Amino acid sequence: MDKENRTNGKLGTKKPSIDSRGYDRVSYMGRSYLAHRLAWYFVHGQWPDKQIDHINGIKTDNRISNLRLATHSQNIRNRPAYKKTASGRKGVYWHSQNKKWQALIVINGRNKSLGLFKDKEEASRAYDAAARERDGNFYYKNAESRNDAG
């Protein structure tokens, strides 16, 4: 898509649709695009050469202030725990032999145990500290609300 074409189309004539992964899709110039990638293109004038990360984790919040370039590794670090985890927390697992919560983090492709804990909140704090150090700006805090993430 060249600069001339991107200024001649009519955006906003149809509501975005939500795809199977929860992202907004919009039609532009007869094609369907992920809204966050199109937003990046319109603001920066070029297609992103990496993935686009939604900083606050809300896949439909496509404000440019909520978007940043990310590698695949960075992008997946800024995600909550899978819904099927027993703890509901990222990096926190029930260790059935010891009947305690274990905090684990992946560093350089290997699982590193951060210890065993009596409750999942302690294990979660241990994971959060290690993840903050490993992930920097892409750190995802284990919390009920991300408003206090830091």
C-alpha positions in Angstrom: 0.0 0.0 0.0 1.6 3.3 -1.1 1.1 6.7 0.5 -1.4 7.8 -2.1 -3.7 4.8 -1.6 -3.6 5.1 2.2 -5.0 8.6 2.1 -7.8 7.9 -0.5 -9.6 5.1 1.3 -12.6 5.5 3.5 -11.9 4.2 7.0 -14.7 4.0 9.5 -17.5 3.2 7.1 -17.9 -0.2 8.7 -17.6 -1.3 12.3 -14.4 -3.3 13.0 -15.1 -7.0 13.4 -13.4 -9.1 16.1 -11.5 -12.1 14.8 -11.2 -15.5 16.5 -8.2 -14.3 18.5 -10.0 -11.3 19.9 -8.3 -8.6 17.6 -10.2 -5.9 15.7 -10.1 -6.3 12.0 -11.1 -3.5 9.5 -11.6 -3.4 5.8 -9.6 -0.9 3.9 -9.2 -0.7 0.1 -11.0 -4.0 -0.3 -8.8 -6.0 2.1 -9.1 -7.0 5.7 -6.3 -5.8 8.1 -5.6 -6.1 11.8 -6.6 -2.7 13.1 -3.5 -2.3 15.3 -1.2 -2.9 12.3 -3.2 -0.5 10.2 -3.1 2.2 12.9 0.7 1.8 13.1 0.9 2.2 9.4 -1.2 5.4 9.3 0.7 7.0 12.1 4.3 6.0 11.1 3.9 5.7 7.4 5.3 2.2 7.1 4.3 -1.3 7.9 5.7 -2.6 11.2 8.6 -4.9 10.7 7.9 -6.7 14.0 4.8 -7.7 15.9 2.7 -5.0 17.6 2.2 -5.3 21.3 -0.8 -3.9 23.1 0.9 -2.5 26.2 -2.2 -2.8 28.5 -3.0 -6.2 27.2 -6.4 -5.2 25.7 -6.5 -6.5 22.2 -9.1 -4.0 21.0 -7.4 -0.9 22.5 -5.7 0.4 19.3 -4.7 3.9 20.5 -1.2 4.6 19.2 -0.1 5.3 22.8 -1.0 1.7 23.6 0.9 0.1 20.7 4.6 -0.7 20.5 6.9 -2.8 18.3 7.9 -6.1 19.9 9.7 -9.3 19.0 7.6 -12.4 19.3 9.4 -13.2 22.6 8.6 -9.8 24.1 5.0 -9.9 22.9 4.3 -13.3 24.6 5.9 -12.1 27.8 3.3 -9.3 28.1 0.4 -11.8 28.4 -1.6 -13.1 31.4 -1.6 -16.7 32.6 -3.5 -19.2 30.6 -7.0 -19.5 31.9 -6.5 -23.2 32.7 -3.7 -22.8 35.2 -4.6 -24.0 38.7 -3.2 -20.9 40.3 -4.6 -18.4 37.8 -1.2 -16.8 37.9 1.7 -16.7 35.5 4.6 -18.8 36.5 2.9 -20.3 39.6 2.1 -24.1 39.7 0.9 -26.5 42.3 3.7 -29.0 43.3 1.7 -32.0 44.4 4.6 -33.9 45.9 5.4 -31.1 48.4 1.9 -29.8 48.6 3.1 -26.3 48.0 3.0 -23.6 45.3 6.1 -23.5 43.0 7.3 -20.4 41.1 9.0 -21.2 37.8 10.4 -18.9 35.2 11.9 -19.7 31.8 15.3 -18.1 31.3 17.3 -18.8 28.1 14.9 -21.6 27.2 15.2 -23.4 30.5 12.9 -23.7 33.5 14.3 -22.1 36.6 12.7 -22.9 39.9 12.2 -19.8 42.1 11.2 -21.9 45.1 8.3 -23.6 46.9 5.8 -21.5 48.8 3.0 -22.0 51.3 0.6 -19.8 49.4 0.2 -18.8 45.8 0.6 -15.1 46.6 4.1 -15.6 47.8 4.9 -17.7 44.8 3.4 -15.0 42.6 5.5 -12.3 44.2 8.7 -14.4 43.5 7.7 -14.9 39.9 6.9 -11.2 39.5 10.3 -10.1 40.8 12.1 -12.5 38.4 9.9 -11.6 35.5 10.4 -7.8 36.1 14.1 -8.3 35.9 14.0 -10.6 32.8 11.3 -8.7 30.8 11.9 -5.0 31.6 9.2 -2.9 29.9 7.4 -6.1 28.7 6.9 -7.4 32.2 3.3 -8.6 32.9 2.5 -8.3 36.6 0.5 -11.1 38.2 -2.4 -9.0 39.7 -6.1 -9.0 39.8 -6.0 -5.6 38.2 -3.2 -4.3 35.9 -3.9 -0.7 37.0 -1.3 -1.1 39.7 1.2 -2.8 37.5 4.7 -1.4 37.8 
